[in-house]
Amino acid sequence: MKRETVLTRHFSKVARLLLLTGALLLLIFSVSPANADSTQTGVVATAASDYSSYAISTISVDPKTGPRTAVNNLLAGSYGATVKTFGQYYYRINQFQSDSVTKVDIAAPSTPIWQYSTEEDPPEANSSNPYDLVFLSSTKAYLIRYGSTKAWIVNPSVSPGDEAGFKIGELDLSAYADADGVPEMCCGVIANGKLFVVMQRLVDFCPTQTSYVAVFDTLTDTEINTGLGSGALLGIPLNIKNPQAIQYMAENNLLYVQGVGSYPGGSCDPIYEYTGGIESINAATYASAIVLDDGDATTHPYGAISGMLIASPSKGYFVGYAGWGNNTLYPFNPTTGAVSGALTGFQNINIAGMESGTYLDKNDMMWVCDSTNGLVKIMDTATNMLNENISTNLNPQHIAFCTQGTPLAPKLGATVSGTQVLVHWNMVSGAESYYIWFCNPLTGQTVVGWWSTKNSVSATLPAGVTYYAVVIPYNSQGTGVASNVVMVKTAAQ
């Protein structure tokens, strides 16, 4: 294996810290000698107002303040309106009765590499209706199938023409199925080496059952008993109903789940139950708490909570649903639950696709789907001011970001109990592995290692010392940008 020295300029302030202490002078990797710059592109799934046709738009992320460049009407046709990304590739998820996934290189955004079915052979009774694709690496991902009891484990790097190699395993969620025979799995996220799968558990599309989050070990793909479920249900019961999105925040090791409850215009119309909101889950202990309540029959100032984005532990956004096509964007504090006033320019419009909570680009600009006006509205989260409107021709439904070149910087957090340390970070698009360093700046002692696809590390460190930790992502094009530095202070003996 070829080994090269990585220049210190790639490690931001943590490298300077390590050099000053004399702790680490050479970092050895199996990489190419130079790092390519990272380029990020927004990929937007769009749909006609009557959902009779669909297409893809691509929008440049830079320059941060605009103007950006858009290309519309790519891959036009009658498909679904969801898109996911990993590295330089985007994956168009073709949903109900289309039941397939299409892989495309962002360098050739109108040319599919392959399109493979998400149906069993022979087909199941229902449309598999794929909703989400959650990546562990370029060769392993989890396909969330809304119309089935089985999530698929897939290899996204399978070659064209090798459809038989696409599915490499499955996760059985049949225990969570209710009267209609399926658990309505809608979305998932990976944190601390575990896959969290959200299940709505609707009956005739009405939220009458307790919603759940199932947890799987990504190394063994076996379900973890959280100790919180009932009977055969091993997962985490939710307080909110009809969940639509889940997001992981590495800085505080919390998952955020958004639920809409039962709302006017939904399948249970005219029943309206204020049973939605945003709920947090501790990724290590599974303890949950309501972060934002949608109210009750008497007081419900924002209507239903129909979308969210968590930008940081203290800054988030949610969509208030007052009726079909009448949505408003509000900022709030995920730690305190305090809500600020509606954002100017984001009021009383049809905000679509916010359910994923992934629309924050590398510049901390928030991309919002305005399906009233066929626009992607880009807002600076530092000022909460509109930065630019980008026309997508058809109405934007869902956004994800491709990254070309080396991976972007992860966001890092740490939890300490005595001398036991858990360091956790978010998965970065395109990263195939991660390196982590602990450094004692007084003694120069370092702990180096853990090269894998997992996004957390547990370790026992010496008592009564302070370490600094950093994570650096890696892919075939080189090392990416270093994460933020976190201080880890162990208890004295």
N, C-alpha and C positions, 0 to 999 in steps of 0.2 A: 504494500500500500504506500503510495507516494505521500510524503509528509513535507509540509511547507511551514515556514514561520509566518504568522499573521502580524502585520504592522500594527503598532499601538494606536494609530489614528482611528481604527475601527471600533474602539472600545469606549469612546466618550470619556466622561470623567472618572469612571471606575478604573480604566486602564492607568490614568495618571495617578490615581490613589495607589494602585498596586506597584507602580514603578517607584513612587516616592518611598514606599516602605521597603523596597527591595524584595518584595514577596514573590513576584512572578515576572521574569524578564522575557521568557520565551513561551508562547502558547502554540502548541503543536496540533495541527489539524490535517485531515485529508481533504484539501481544498485546492482550487486553482490559485495561482499566485496573486491575482488581483480580484477585487470585488467590483461587480457591476453595480451601477446605481439602480435603485428601485424606482419603478414607475407604476403608478396606480391608475386604474381606469374603472369608472362606474359602468356597470352593466344593468340595464333597466328592462324588465319585462313589461310590455305594454299590451293594451287590449282596446278594441273598439268599444264605444259606449254601450252597445247591445251584446258585447262579448261574442260577436260572430267571427272576429278575426283577431289575430295576435301578431306581435312582432317584437324585435329586440332593438333597443337603442344603446349606443355606447357614448360615454361622455368623459372627457379628460378631467382628472381630478385637479391637476395643476394648470395654471398658476392658482395659488390659494385664493387670491382676490379676484380671479377671472381676468379676461373673458375665457371661458372654457369652450372646447370644440365638441360638437355632437354629430353623430351619424345615426340616422333613423331608418326604420323600415327594413331592418336586417331579419333574415329568416322568417319572412312574412308567411302566415298560414293559419290554420285552425288547430292551435295547440293550447297548452295551459299557460298560465301567467305567473310562473314562479321561476326564479333563477338562483343558483348557488355557485360558489366559486372556490377554487383552491389553486393558489399560485397563478400561473398564466392562463389557466383554463376556466371556462364557465360551463355550467351544466344546466341546460334548460329542462325543467321538470314539467312534463306534459301530463296533466292531471286527469280528472274524471273521464273515463272511457277513451282517453288517448293513451294513458298507461305506459309511458316510456320516459327514458332519459336520453338527452342528446348532449354530447361532449363537443366543445368548440374551443379552439385556441384563440385568445384575444388578438394575436397577431394576424389572424385571418378570420375575422368575426362573423363572416357570412358563410363559412365553409364547415359543415359538420365533419368531425372526425369519425364518429359512430353514433348510432341511435339504437338502444337496446330496450327490450320490453321489460316492464316491471310486473308482468303477470306470471303466475305459476303455469306449469304445463303438466296436466290439463288446467285450464283456468279455474279460479275459485268462483264461488257463486256471485260475488260482488266485483265491481271494478276495484282494482288495487288502489287506485287514486293516490299516487305518491304525493306527499306533502313537503318532505324535507330531506336533505342529504347532509349528514353530519360527518365531517372529515376527521380522522385520526392521523392520516398521512396520505400520500399520493396513491398508496396501494391498498388502503383500508378505509372504508367509510360505512356509515349506517344509513340505509334508506328507510325512512319513516313512511309507512303505507297506511293511509287513513282508513281504507276500506277493508283491511285485513287484520287478522290476529297475529300475523308474523311480520316483524321488521326484518329486512334483509341486511346481511353483511356483504358488501360488494367491493370489488377491486376496480377503482376508477381508472387505473392505468392499463386495463386490459386492451389488447390490440384490436384494431378494426377487423371485423370478420370473426372474432372469437367471442360471440355472445354467450357461449356456454361457460366461459371463464369469468363472466361478469359477477354472477352470484357465487359467493364463496362460503356462505353460512346463513344462519337465521337466528333471531331471538323470538322466543315464544311468549306472547303477551295474552294468550287466550284466557288466563285466569281473571283478567280484568274486564272481559267481555260481559255485556249485560243482555237485556232481553232482545236486542236487535242482532246479537251474535258477534259484534266487534267492539273493541274498546275505544275507537276513534282516536288513535294516536295521531298527534298533530305536529309535534316538533321535538327537538332534542338539542342537547349541548354536552360538551365534554369538560369536566373539571376534576382535578386531582386523580387522573387516571380512571375516572368513572364516567359512564354515559348515563345521562339523565333523560328519560323519555316521558313526555307529558301526554296524558290520556284524558280526553274530555269526558268519556263515559256518558254519552247522551242516549236517551231512549226516544226513538222517532225524532231525533235532532233536538230534543228538549233536555235541559240540564237538571234532571231529577235525581241523578245519582251523585255520590261523592267522587270528585275528580281525583286522580292519582298521578304521582311521578314515580316511575319504576327506575331502579338504579342497577347498572350492570358494570362489572369489572371489565375494562377494555382489554386486559391481557388474556383472561380466560373466557370472556363473553358469557359468564354465568351471572344470574341475578343475585344481588346482595339483599339480605334480609335487614331492613332498616330498623326493625323492632317497633315500628309505628303503625303498621297495617293491621288489617282485620282478617283472621282466618288464612286463606291461601294467598291473600294479597300482601306481598312482602314490601311494597313500596311506601311512599310518603303520601298520606291523605292530605288533600288541600282544603283550606277554609273557603277559598273562592271557587266558583263554578264556571264551566265553559271556558277553560284556559285556551289561549291562542298563541302565546309566545313564552319563551324562556331565554334568559341571558345570564352570562356569568361575569361577575366583577372580581377580578383577581386581587385587587387592592385590599378588599375586606373579606374575601373568600365567601361571598354570598351569591346565591342564584336568585334571580328575580323572575317571577311568573306573573303574567298578566292574564286576567279573565274578564269576559264581557258579561257574564251572567245571562239572564234571559231579557231580551230587549225588544222594543217595538220594531216591527218590520222583520223580525227573526222568525224562525220556524214555529215558535210558540206564541206568536202574536194572536190575540192581544194581551197575553199574560206578560207582565213586566215584574221580574223579581230583582231587587237590588242585591245580588249575590256575587257581583264581580269585584274587581279592584286589582291591586298589585300586592303580591305576597313574597316575602323573602324566605330563603331556605339556606341554612348553614351547610356548606358543601362537605364539611367534615362530620358534624354531629347530626345533621338532618333536622335540627330544630327549626320551626317555621314561625313567622309572625306576619300579621297584616301591616303592610307599609302604607297603603293608600286604600281607603274604603270608598266605594261608590255611593254610599248613603243608604237611605231607606225610602219608603213610600212617601214620607213627609218631606224629608230634606235630601235632595240629590242635586247639588249645585252644578255638577258637570255632566249630568246624564250618565250613560254607561261609559265604562273605561274600555275603549276599543283599540288601543294601541299604546306602545311604550318604547322609549329608548332611554337607557341608563348610560350617561356619559362619564360619570364618576360616582364615588360613594355619596357625594353631596349635591350632585347635579343630574337631574333627570327630566324627562318630558313624557307627557301622556296625551292621548287623544280623547276628548270628551265627545260622546255621541249623543246628539239631540234628536236625530232622525236621519233617514236615508239622505245622503248628500249634504248633511248639515253637521259638520264636525269642526272642532276647535282645538288648537294645540296649546297646552299649558305647561309651563316649567314648574318643577317641584323639587324638594329636597328628599332623596330616598332615605336619608338617615332620620330626619325629623318628621317627614310627611307633610311639611308646610308647602302649600300651593301658592304660587304667585299668579298675577293676572294673565289673561289670555294674551298671546303674542300677536302683535300687529302684523297684518298680512297673512295670518294663518287662522282666520276666523270664518266660520260658516261656509266652509268648502268641503268637498268630498275628499278626505284624506284616506287614501288606500294603501294597503301593503305595509302599514306600520307594525304589523304583528311580529315581525322577526326581531325588531330591536337591534338591527345590525347596520343601520344606515349612517354610521359615523365614519368619515374618511380619515386618512392619515393626518390631515391638517386640523382635525377636530371641527370640521364643518359638518353640519347635519343636513342630510338630503331627505326631503319630504315629497311624497307623491301627491300632487294636486290633480285629482282626476276630474275636477270640475272644468279646469282650463287646459288640460293636456300639458302640464308643466312639472318639471322637477324644480322645487324651490329649495335653494341652498342657503342655509342660515349659519352664521358664525356663532358657535356656542359661547365664545368669550364675551360677546356683546348682546346676544339674542336679537341681532339685527339681520334682516334679509340681505344676502350678498348678491345673488343672481338668480334669475328665472331662466330655465332652459326648456325649450319646446321639444317634446318627444313625439309630436304628431298624434299618435294614438295616446290613450290615457295611461300614465304610468301606474303599475300595480305593485312592483317589487323591485328592490335594488340590492345588488351585491357588488363587491369590488375585487377585480383581478389585480395581482401584483406580479410584475415582470422583473426579473433580476433577483437579487438577494432579498431575504425576508425583512419585513418591517420589525420594529422593536416590540417585544412583548411588554405587558404591564405586570409588575411583580408585587407580591405581598408576602408577609411572613406571620406565622403564629408560633408563639413560644410557650411551652409549659415545662418549667424547670429547666432541664438540659435537653429536652426533646424539642426539636425544631421542625416545623412544616413550612416549607417555602413553596408557594404556588403562583402560577402565572397563566395567562390566557393563551390559547392556541393561536398561532399566527399563520395566516394564509401562506402556503408555500414552504413552510419550515418542515424539514424532514427529521430534525433532531435538535436538541438543545444542550448547551453546556452551562454548568453552574459553578460559581466560585464562591467560597467563603474565605474572607481574609481578615486576620487580626492586625489592625494597623500599628499596634504597639510592638508586637513581637515579630511581625512578618510571617507568622504561621498561616498557611493556606490549606484549604481542603478543596480539591479540584476533581471534577468528574461528572458522572451521571449523564451519559450520552445516550439519549433514547427519544422516543416519541411521546413519552408521558409528560404531563405538565405540572408535576409536583414532585417534591423530594422530601422524605422524612430522614432525619439524621439525629444522632446524639453527639453533641459538641461538649467540650470541656466546660466545667462549671465556672461561673463568675467572670466570664469574659464577654467582650463585645466583638462581634464580627460584622463585616459588611458583606452583603450578598448581591450578586448580579447574574443575570441569565442572558446568554447570547444564542440566537437561533442560527441554524445552518441549513443550507440546501446545496444542490449540486453546483450552483454558481458561486458559492462561497459563504462566508459568514455575514450575517445581517447586522443590523444596528443593535447595540446593547440595550437592555432594559434599564429602567430606573434602578438606582441603588437603594437597598433597604438595610436598615440596621437591625441586627439580631443580637439581643443581649440575654445571655443565659443566667439563671438564678445561681447565687452563691451557695456553696455547700454548707 
